[in-house]
Amino acid sequence: MTPIEETIVVNYIHDYLKDNTNLNFYKYQVGKYHMDYGDNDVISFCGVFDGKSRSNYFVGSVNMVTNDNDFGMEKTFTTMHNTR
């Protein structure tokens, strides 16, 4: 994940979680999710919440042009690449 992609994804996640009182206080790690949507404007991502006991993991995508974005919780780990 490039630094620009990471900034876009982190900003989206921050916006998504800001009103979610169940999740907005957890720290998280995010990485590139290697899902090919066939569109260079879409960044797919996965991540993990630190310290959460159930449904720790998440996946999603951000479309940098249309803002057609997606975020979902997962119960199993998805391999992350280039995490920070």
C-alpha positions as CSV (number, residue, x, y, z in Angstrom):
1,M,0.0,0.0,0.0
2,T,1.4,3.3,-1.0
3,P,1.5,6.2,1.6
4,I,-1.2,8.0,-0.4
5,E,-3.4,4.8,-0.5
6,E,-2.8,4.3,3.2
7,T,-3.9,7.9,4.0
8,I,-7.1,7.5,1.9
9,V,-8.0,4.3,3.6
10,V,-7.2,5.5,7.1
11,N,-9.3,8.6,6.6
12,Y,-12.2,6.5,5.3
13,I,-12.0,4.1,8.3
14,H,-11.7,7.1,10.7
15,D,-14.8,8.7,9.1
16,Y,-16.7,5.3,9.2
17,L,-15.9,4.6,12.8
18,K,-16.3,8.1,14.3
19,D,-19.9,7.6,15.2
20,N,-19.7,3.9,16.1
21,T,-19.3,3.9,19.9
22,N,-18.6,0.1,19.9
23,L,-15.5,0.4,17.7
24,N,-14.2,4.0,17.6
25,F,-11.9,3.7,20.6
26,Y,-10.0,0.6,19.4
27,K,-6.6,1.1,17.7
28,Y,-6.3,-0.9,14.4
29,Q,-3.8,-1.9,11.8
30,V,-4.6,-1.7,8.2
31,G,-3.0,-3.4,5.1
32,K,-3.6,-4.0,1.4
33,Y,-6.2,-6.7,0.6
34,H,-5.3,-8.2,-2.7
35,M,-8.7,-8.2,-4.3
36,D,-8.7,-7.2,-7.9
37,Y,-11.9,-5.2,-8.7
38,G,-10.6,-4.5,-12.2
39,D,-10.6,-0.8,-11.4
40,N,-7.4,1.2,-10.7
41,D,-9.5,3.7,-8.7
42,V,-10.5,1.1,-6.1
43,I,-8.2,0.4,-3.1
44,S,-9.1,-2.8,-1.2
45,F,-8.0,-3.2,2.4
46,C,-8.1,-5.4,5.4
47,G,-7.2,-4.9,9.0
48,V,-7.4,-5.9,12.6
49,F,-8.6,-4.1,15.8
50,D,-6.2,-4.4,18.7
51,G,-7.7,-5.7,21.9
52,K,-11.1,-6.6,20.5
53,S,-12.3,-10.1,21.5
54,R,-14.9,-10.9,18.8
55,S,-15.0,-10.1,15.1
56,N,-11.5,-8.5,15.4
57,Y,-11.0,-8.3,11.6
58,F,-12.3,-6.1,8.8
59,V,-12.2,-5.7,5.1
60,G,-13.4,-3.1,2.7
61,S,-12.7,-0.9,-0.3
62,V,-12.5,2.7,-1.2
63,N,-13.3,4.1,-4.7
64,M,-11.3,7.2,-5.0
65,V,-13.5,8.6,-7.8
66,T,-17.1,7.6,-7.0
67,N,-16.8,7.3,-3.2
68,D,-18.7,4.0,-3.5
69,N,-17.0,2.6,-0.4
70,D,-17.5,-0.6,1.7
71,F,-16.6,-1.7,5.2
72,G,-17.4,-5.1,6.9
73,M,-16.4,-7.0,9.9
74,E,-14.9,-10.5,9.7
75,K,-14.5,-13.3,12.3
76,T,-11.4,-14.8,10.7
77,F,-8.0,-13.3,9.8
78,T,-7.3,-12.2,6.2
79,T,-3.6,-12.0,5.4
80,M,-2.5,-8.4,5.5
81,H,0.4,-7.1,3.5
82,N,2.5,-3.9,4.1
83,T,0.9,-3.2,7.5
84,R,2.1,-0.4,9.7
